[in-house]
Amino acid sequence: MSFDYDVIVVGGGHAGVEASHAAAVMGMRTLLITLNKHMIANMPCNPHIGGSAKGVVVREVDALGGLMGKAADHRPLQIKMLNTGKGPGVQCLRSQQDKRGYPEYVQKLLESTQNLEILEAEVVDLLHDDHRVLGVILADKKEISSQAVIITTGTYLNGAIISGSSSVPGGPDGEKASLGLTESLERMGVKTWRLKTGTPPRIAKSTIDFSQMGIEEGSDDKLAFSYETEVFTPLSKQLPCYLLYTNDETHRIIHEHLNESALFNGLINSVGPRYCPSIESKLVRFADKPRHQLFLEPEFFEGESFYLQGFSTGMPHDIQEQMVHSLHGLEHAKLLKYAYQIEYDAIEPLQFDATLRVKKYQGLYGAGQIVGTSGYEEAAGLGIMAGINAVLAIRGEPPFILKRNESYIGVMIDDLVTKGTEEPYRLLSSRAEYRLLLRHDNADLRLTEYGYRLGLIQRPRYIKFVEKYKKIDEIISLLSTHNVADREGLNSYFEELGYATTTDGWKGIDILRRPRIKYARLAKLMDCLEGYELDDESILALETKVKYEGYIKKQQKEAEALLREEGMPLSPDIDYLHMDGLRLEARQKLDAVKPLTVAQAARISGVNPADISILLINLRREKK
């Protein structure tokens, strides 16, 4: 059979961008269909990239050959490393993006991608038989055939914009909703459900009194999401963000008008993201808190609009005005855009397999919010995986499935397709039982080899990657076999850090393992390291590997053991209700299901990976 295209991607959000780019780079004739070309890679909510776990996902997408990291590095408004006072397992990048500049740059990257065409149209139906999807049908009745279809419609599918008692059809940022495709999926026997998310008001910069707020600066370090970035944004070219809080007056207004919020007046019945609730939901859920933290963050490098992070609401517009004006520094603020909630359709995630294919149909894939996630970064991670697996299926090659100990992307997909979700899924570092293995610094070490084999990473980049880790290994070998030559310099460094001086000979590796010791300073004290130049990325990778070697090896062993033990049979007589260390929910779910294997236990909704680790520890203890 002859097809118009190999792969059709429906939707131009962050999932659609990565899916279409991956498929095209892997040699497939690819068509990206979007309602509005100018809204490709749009950021309808806060225009930021990264954050807890999410920042690592962006690095993983980049290590596989995706676009998000490069685009985020192009011209960030602000960039910083989060959780620097904590261990490497939770450190991550976060950047504020220009809401115009980011999508414009992504669109240029897509336009220069070979094998990729972009069509402005609306998909209302799918071409299919009982077992396979064969293309799409547009609103104008035109049929376009393909070997695979990837649906990445974000929050557009039957979208409804809601505030107060008003609900009108629409997509984010004033765009129109995508209509008809839900009904097509349901006729095919694919179950859909209704989800919700929201966004706060936008405030005019000229009407804000910043003097009443705390200032939040970016970083002057050479920080980047992409391993290919060589030009960094200095602090002098970054914009500050601002910290403020709700107060008693804010809370009084919200409580008095709670029944007018779309979230409490019965207009919205769908579930929103737990970790990004509306401000009225926060007040109800955390009634004992006297105030809630908010941030004002710029949306453009040159522009008036500031995003009021943490102030999503379903209140009518007039109440929103009162709420904003109650905040210190915003007494005279002008609202450029009112907050709203948006409801949309998604596919229940348990219908997908680990390749993100809908199990009922060959050739039908999903990625992004239609799979039940929330966030640009989660969408990008799912998008690149759906694109890769659609291509591999067309070629008749084995699927590409990342394990939980290999990537946050693997954790996310495994969670979605084995456990499902009752709300828009958000990645958190706590979802990964081996997060010390899934670090910011080593995403390239974990995934670049895959990207190269898949054809998404070109040979020059791959060679540079190999040379990077070859040099790191050589330096670690020298540190392990050579003493610090400059004893006087070492003692001077020790005195600066408050360490006792020494007359003993010390291997470089033992010095570097100490807290607060920096490789760049140590290298100057060791003649054997002369000529070994490392960039900041490589230094971070080296220091993390050396300083946390014992912890990393321990988690690697645990991960390998879990993979071996996943098929371990479980006795139906196990007393889960009295098992030490298990959470109450896990005890109840395991006792009710009585799983036959560890793998089956891991798939039970409400049983987390950490619960499985505790279960295995108890089983080993009993065996001994």
C-alpha positions in Angstrom: 0.0 0.0 0.0 1.2 3.5 -0.9 1.0 6.2 1.8 1.1 10.0 1.6 3.4 10.1 4.6 5.1 7.7 6.9 4.2 9.6 10.1 1.6 12.2 10.8 1.7 14.2 14.0 -1.5 15.9 15.1 -0.7 18.9 17.3 2.1 21.4 17.4 2.8 21.7 21.1 6.0 20.5 22.8 5.1 16.8 22.3 4.3 17.3 18.7 7.5 19.2 18.1 9.7 16.4 19.5 7.7 13.6 17.9 7.8 15.2 14.4 11.4 16.2 14.6 12.5 12.7 15.8 10.6 11.0 13.0 11.9 13.3 10.3 15.5 13.1 11.5 15.2 9.3 11.5 14.3 9.4 7.8 10.5 9.2 7.8 8.4 11.4 5.5 6.7 13.4 8.3 3.7 15.7 8.4 3.0 17.9 11.4 -0.6 19.2 11.4 -1.4 22.1 13.6 -4.4 24.5 14.0 -2.0 27.6 13.8 1.6 27.5 12.6 2.5 30.5 14.6 1.5 28.8 17.8 3.9 25.8 17.4 5.8 25.4 20.7 3.6 28.0 22.3 3.8 28.4 26.1 0.3 29.2 27.2 1.1 28.9 30.9 4.3 30.1 32.6 7.0 30.4 29.9 9.6 28.6 31.9 11.5 25.4 31.2 12.9 23.0 33.8 12.5 22.7 37.6 12.4 19.7 39.9 12.9 16.5 37.8 11.6 18.4 34.8 15.0 20.1 34.2 16.6 16.6 34.1 14.0 15.5 31.5 15.0 18.4 29.2 18.6 17.2 29.5 17.5 13.7 28.6 15.5 14.9 25.6 18.7 16.7 24.5 20.9 13.7 25.1 18.6 11.7 22.8 18.8 14.4 20.1 15.7 16.5 20.8 15.1 20.2 20.5 13.8 21.6 23.8 17.2 22.1 25.4 18.7 23.9 22.5 15.6 26.2 22.3 15.7 26.9 26.0 19.4 27.9 25.8 18.8 30.2 22.9 17.9 33.3 24.8 16.6 32.7 28.3 15.3 35.6 30.4 16.8 34.0 33.5 18.5 30.7 34.3 19.6 29.1 37.5 20.4 25.8 39.2 17.9 24.7 41.8 18.6 22.8 45.0 22.4 23.5 45.0 22.4 23.1 48.8 21.2 19.5 48.4 22.6 16.4 46.8 23.1 15.9 43.0 20.1 13.6 42.8 17.7 16.6 43.1 19.7 19.4 41.5 18.2 20.7 38.3 18.1 23.7 36.0 15.2 26.1 35.6 15.0 28.9 33.1 12.5 31.6 32.3 11.8 31.9 28.6 10.7 34.7 26.3 7.1 33.7 25.3 7.7 35.0 21.8 11.3 34.2 21.3 11.2 30.5 22.4 8.4 29.4 19.9 9.9 31.5 17.1 13.2 29.7 17.5 11.6 26.3 17.6 9.7 27.0 14.5 12.9 28.0 12.7 14.5 24.7 13.8 11.5 22.7 12.5 11.4 24.6 9.2 15.0 23.6 8.5 14.4 19.9 9.4 14.6 17.7 6.3 11.7 15.3 5.7 9.3 17.4 7.7 6.3 19.3 6.3 3.9 21.5 8.4 0.2 21.8 7.5 -2.2 24.3 9.0 -5.5 22.3 9.3 -7.8 20.6 11.8 -8.0 16.8 12.2 -11.5 15.6 13.0 -11.3 11.8 12.3 -8.9 8.9 11.7 -8.6 6.6 8.8 -8.6 3.1 10.3 -9.8 -0.5 10.1 -10.5 -2.8 13.1 -6.8 -3.1 14.0 -4.8 -0.3 12.4 -4.8 3.4 12.0 -4.0 4.4 8.4 -4.1 8.2 8.4 -6.3 11.2 9.2 -9.4 13.0 7.9 -9.4 16.8 8.0 -12.3 19.2 8.7 -12.6 19.9 4.9 -13.0 16.1 4.4 -9.6 15.6 2.9 -8.0 12.3 3.7 -4.2 11.9 4.3 -2.8 8.4 4.7 0.2 7.4 6.8 1.8 4.4 8.4 1.5 5.9 11.9 -0.4 8.7 13.5 0.8 10.4 16.8 -1.8 12.5 18.6 -0.3 15.4 20.6 -3.3 17.7 20.9 -2.4 19.1 24.4 -5.3 21.0 26.0 -7.0 21.7 22.7 -9.2 18.6 22.4 -12.8 19.8 23.1 -11.2 22.6 25.1 -13.4 24.8 27.2 -12.2 28.1 28.8 -13.8 28.6 32.2 -13.9 31.4 34.8 -16.7 32.1 37.3 -19.9 30.9 35.8 -18.7 31.3 32.2 -17.7 28.4 30.0 -16.9 28.8 26.3 -15.3 26.5 23.8 -11.7 27.4 23.1 -8.0 26.5 23.4 -5.3 28.3 25.4 -4.2 31.8 24.6 -7.4 32.6 22.8 -7.0 29.9 20.2 -9.9 27.7 19.0 -10.5 24.2 20.3 -10.0 21.0 18.4 -13.4 19.5 17.8 -14.5 16.1 16.5 -11.5 13.9 17.2 -12.7 12.8 20.6 -15.9 11.4 19.1 -13.8 9.6 16.5 -11.6 8.0 19.2 -14.6 6.9 21.2 -16.2 5.3 18.2 -13.0 3.3 17.8 -13.4 2.0 21.4 -10.7 4.3 22.8 -11.7 5.6 26.3 -11.3 9.3 26.9 -11.7 11.3 30.1 -11.9 15.0 31.1 -9.0 16.8 32.7 -8.4 20.4 33.8 -5.6 22.8 34.2 -5.4 26.6 34.9 -3.4 29.7 34.5 -3.1 32.9 36.6 -3.6 36.6 35.6 -0.9 38.5 33.7 0.0 41.9 35.2 1.3 45.0 33.5 4.9 45.7 34.6 4.4 49.5 34.7 1.7 49.1 37.4 3.7 47.0 39.8 5.5 48.3 42.9 8.5 46.0 42.9 10.0 47.7 46.0 7.5 45.8 48.2 8.8 42.4 46.9 11.8 40.2 47.3 14.1 40.0 44.3 15.1 36.6 42.8 18.1 36.8 40.5 19.4 34.2 38.0 23.0 32.8 37.9 26.2 34.0 36.4 27.5 30.4 36.0 27.8 28.9 32.5 24.5 26.9 32.7 22.7 25.2 29.8 20.2 22.5 29.2 21.8 21.3 25.9 25.2 19.5 25.8 25.8 21.3 22.6 25.4 24.9 23.9 28.6 26.9 23.8 27.3 30.4 24.2 25.8 31.2 27.6 23.6 34.0 28.9 25.5 36.1 31.5 23.6 37.4 34.6 24.0 41.0 33.1 21.6 40.0 30.3 19.1 38.2 32.5 15.9 39.6 34.1 15.0 39.3 37.8 11.9 37.6 39.2 10.1 38.8 42.3 8.8 37.1 45.5 5.6 38.1 47.2 2.9 36.5 49.4 -0.8 36.4 49.9 -2.2 38.1 53.1 -5.2 38.2 55.3 -7.1 40.5 52.9 -6.4 38.2 50.0 -7.7 35.2 52.0 -10.8 37.1 53.1 -11.8 38.0 49.5 -11.3 34.4 48.3 -13.3 32.9 51.2 -16.2 35.3 50.8 -16.5 34.5 47.1 -15.6 30.8 47.1 -19.0 29.8 45.8 -18.4 32.0 42.7 -15.3 30.1 41.7 -15.8 27.7 38.8 -13.8 25.2 40.9 -16.4 25.2 43.7 -19.7 26.2 42.0 -20.2 22.9 40.2 -19.2 24.1 36.7 -16.0 22.1 36.8 -16.1 18.4 37.8 -12.8 17.3 36.1 -9.5 16.8 38.0 -6.7 19.2 37.9 -3.0 18.8 38.7 -2.4 18.3 42.4 0.9 20.0 42.4 -0.3 23.2 40.6 -3.6 24.0 42.3 -5.6 27.2 42.2 -5.1 29.7 44.9 -8.7 29.0 46.2 -7.9 25.3 46.4 -4.7 26.0 48.4 -6.7 28.0 50.9 -9.2 25.2 51.4 -6.6 22.5 51.4 -4.1 24.3 53.7 -6.5 26.3 55.9 -3.9 26.7 58.6 -1.4 28.6 56.5 -1.5 32.3 57.1 0.0 33.1 53.7 1.1 31.5 50.4 4.2 32.2 48.3 3.8 33.8 44.9 6.3 34.8 42.2 6.1 37.6 39.5 8.0 36.4 36.5 8.5 38.2 33.1 7.0 36.7 30.0 9.0 38.8 27.5 12.4 40.3 27.3 10.9 43.6 26.1 7.2 43.8 27.1 4.8 44.6 29.9 3.5 41.2 30.8 4.4 39.5 34.1 3.1 36.1 35.1 1.7 35.8 38.7 3.0 32.3 39.5 1.0 30.5 42.1 -2.2 32.5 41.6 -4.2 30.3 39.2 -7.9 30.8 39.9 -11.4 30.0 38.6 -12.9 33.3 40.0 -15.0 35.7 37.9 -13.0 38.7 36.5 -14.2 41.3 38.9 -13.2 39.1 41.9 -9.8 38.5 40.3 -9.3 42.2 40.3 -10.0 42.5 44.0 -7.7 39.5 44.8 -4.8 40.9 42.8 -5.2 44.4 44.3 -5.0 42.9 47.8 -1.4 41.8 47.2 1.4 44.1 48.5 2.9 45.9 45.5 -0.1 45.2 43.3 -2.6 47.6 44.8 -2.8 49.5 41.5 -2.0 46.7 39.1 -3.5 46.5 35.7 -4.5 43.0 34.6 -3.5 42.4 31.0 -5.1 38.9 30.9 -7.5 37.3 33.4 -6.9 33.9 34.9 -8.9 31.0 33.5 -9.3 27.2 33.9 -9.3 25.0 30.9 -11.0 21.6 30.5 -9.9 19.2 27.8 -10.2 15.6 26.7 -7.4 13.0 27.1 -7.0 9.3 26.5 -7.0 7.2 29.7 -3.3 6.2 29.9 -3.7 2.5 30.8 -4.7 2.0 27.2 -1.1 2.8 26.0 1.7 0.3 26.0 5.3 1.1 26.9 6.0 2.4 23.4 3.1 5.0 23.8 1.0 3.1 21.2 -2.7 2.7 21.9 -2.9 -1.1 22.4 -6.0 -1.6 20.3 -4.5 -0.2 17.2 -1.3 -0.6 15.3 0.1 2.8 14.2 -1.8 4.9 16.7 0.4 6.7 19.3 -0.1 9.5 21.8 2.2 11.9 23.7 1.9 14.9 26.0 -1.3 15.9 27.8 -3.5 13.6 25.8 -1.7 10.7 27.7 -2.6 12.4 31.0 0.5 14.5 31.8 1.0 18.1 32.6 3.9 20.3 31.7 6.0 21.2 28.7 8.9 19.0 29.7 6.8 15.9 30.3 5.3 16.5 26.9 8.7 16.8 25.2 9.9 13.6 26.8 6.8 11.6 25.7 6.9 13.2 22.2 10.4 12.1 21.4 9.7 8.6 22.6 6.5 8.3 20.6 8.3 9.6 17.5 11.1 7.1 17.9 8.8 4.1 18.5 6.5 5.0 15.6 9.6 4.9 13.3 10.9 1.6 14.7 7.5 0.0 14.3 7.3 1.1 10.7 10.8 -0.4 10.1 9.8 -3.6 11.9 12.6 -3.1 14.5 12.4 -3.8 18.3 10.9 -0.9 20.3 12.9 1.6 22.3 11.9 1.4 26.0 13.8 3.2 28.7 14.0 1.5 32.1 13.2 3.3 35.4 16.9 3.3 36.4 17.9 4.8 33.0 15.9 8.0 32.9 13.1 10.1 34.3 11.4 9.6 30.9 11.4 5.9 31.6 9.9 6.5 35.1 7.2 8.7 33.7 6.1 6.2 30.9 6.2 3.3 33.3 4.1 5.1 35.8 1.5 6.2 33.2 1.1 2.8 31.4 1.2 0.5 34.4 -0.3 2.6 37.2 -2.4 5.1 35.3 -3.2 8.4 36.9 -6.2 10.1 38.5 -5.0 13.6 37.7 -2.7 15.3 35.3 0.6 13.6 35.9 3.6 15.7 36.9 7.2 14.4 37.3 8.8 14.8 40.7 12.2 13.6 41.8 10.4 11.6 44.5 8.8 9.4 41.8 12.2 8.0 40.9 13.5 5.3 43.3 17.0 5.7 41.8 17.2 9.4 41.4 20.9 9.5 42.3 21.5 7.6 39.0 19.2 10.0 37.1 21.2 13.2 37.6 21.4 16.5 35.8 25.1 16.0 35.1 25.0 12.5 33.6 22.0 12.5 31.2 24.5 12.4 28.3 26.2 9.4 29.7 22.9 7.6 30.2 21.3 8.4 26.8 23.7 9.7 24.1 24.7 6.2 23.0 21.0 5.5 22.4 20.5 8.7 20.5 23.5 7.9 18.3 22.3 4.4 17.5 18.9 5.7 16.6 20.3 8.3 14.2 19.2 11.3 16.2 22.7 12.2 17.3 25.2 12.9 14.6 28.8 11.5 14.6 30.7 14.7 15.4 28.6 15.2 18.6 29.0 11.5 19.5 32.8 11.6 19.1 32.9 14.7 21.3 30.8 12.9 23.9 33.1 9.8 23.9 36.2 12.1 24.2 34.7 13.9 27.2 34.3 10.8 29.3 37.6 9.3 28.1 39.3 12.4 29.5 37.3 12.3 32.7 38.3 8.6 33.2 41.9 9.5 32.5 41.9 12.3 35.1 40.2 10.0 37.7 43.0 7.5 37.1 45.7 10.1 37.6 43.9 11.4 40.8 43.9 7.8 42.1 47.5 7.1 41.4 49.3 10.4 42.2 49.8 12.3 45.4 49.2 16.1 45.6 52.6 17.5 44.7 52.2 21.0 46.1 51.9 20.3 49.9 52.2 24.0 50.8 49.4 24.9 48.4 47.3 22.1 49.7 47.7 23.2 53.3 46.8 26.7 52.3 43.6 25.4 50.7 42.8 23.3 53.8 43.2 26.4 56.0 40.8 28.4 53.8 38.2 25.6 54.2 38.8 25.1 57.9 40.5 21.7 57.5 43.5 20.6 59.6 46.8 20.9 57.8 48.8 17.8 57.0 52.3 16.6 56.5 51.2 13.3 55.0 51.1 12.4 51.3 47.5 12.4 49.9 46.2 10.9 46.7 44.3 13.5 44.7 41.2 11.3 44.7 41.0 11.2 48.5 41.3 15.0 48.6 38.6 15.5 46.0 36.2 13.3 47.9 36.2 15.8 50.8 33.2 18.2 51.0 33.8 21.6 49.4 37.0 20.6 47.7 36.8 21.8 44.1 38.6 20.1 41.2 39.6 23.3 39.5 41.6 24.4 42.6 43.0 20.9 43.3 44.2 20.5 39.7 46.5 23.5 40.1 48.3 21.6 42.9 49.0 18.4 40.8 51.6 18.6 38.1 50.2 15.4 36.5 47.0 17.2 35.6 48.7 19.9 33.6 47.3 20.2 30.1 44.0 18.5 31.0 41.4 21.2 30.3 37.8 20.6 31.3 34.7 22.7 30.8 32.2 23.3 33.6 30.0 20.5 32.4 32.8 18.0 32.6 34.0 19.2 36.0 30.5 18.8 37.4 30.4 15.2 36.0 33.8 14.4 37.4 33.2 15.8 40.8 29.8 14.1 41.2 31.3 10.7 40.1 34.1 11.0 42.6 32.3 12.5 45.6 29.3 10.2 45.4 30.9 7.1 44.1 29.8 4.9 47.0 26.2 6.0 46.9 26.0 5.7 43.2 27.4 2.2 43.2 25.0 1.2 45.9 22.0 2.4 43.9 23.3 0.7 40.8 23.4 -2.6 42.6 19.9 -2.0 44.0 18.6 -1.3 40.4 20.3 -4.4 39.0 18.9 -6.5 41.8 15.4 -5.1 41.3 15.6 -5.9 37.5 16.6 -9.5 38.4 13.9 -9.9 41.1 11.0 -8.3 39.1 9.8 -11.8 38.2 10.0 -13.1 41.7 6.8 -15.0 42.7 4.9 -13.8 45.8 3.1 -16.1 48.1 -0.7 -15.4 48.6 -0.1 -15.9 52.3 2.1 -12.8 52.8 0.9 -10.5 55.6 1.1 -7.1 53.9 -1.0 -5.4 56.5 1.7 -5.8 59.1 4.8 -5.5 56.9 7.3 -3.0 58.3 8.0 0.1 56.3 5.1 -0.1 53.8 2.8 2.9 53.5 -0.8 2.3 54.7 -2.2 2.7 51.1 0.3 0.1 49.8 -0.5 -2.3 52.5 -4.2 -2.1 51.8 -3.8 -2.4 48.0 -1.4 -5.3 48.2 -3.6 -7.1 50.7 -6.7 -6.6 48.4 -5.0 -7.7 45.2 -2.7 -10.4 46.5 -0.3 -10.1 43.5 1.4 -13.3 42.2 4.7 -11.7 41.2 6.7 -8.6 42.1 6.1 -7.2 38.6 2.4 -7.5 39.2 2.6 -5.8 42.5 4.5 -2.9 40.9 1.7 -2.3 38.5 -1.0 -1.9 41.2 -2.2 1.7 41.3 -1.3 3.2 44.6 1.8 1.0 45.1 4.9 3.1 44.4 8.4 2.0 43.4 9.6 2.8 46.9 7.0 0.3 48.3 8.3 -2.4 46.0 11.9 -1.8 47.3 10.6 -2.2 50.9 8.7 -5.3 49.9 11.9 -6.8 48.4 13.9 -5.9 51.5 11.3 -7.7 53.7 11.3 -10.8 51.4 15.1 -11.0 51.5 15.0 -10.7 55.3 12.5 -13.5 55.6 14.5 -15.7 53.1 17.6 -15.3 55.2 
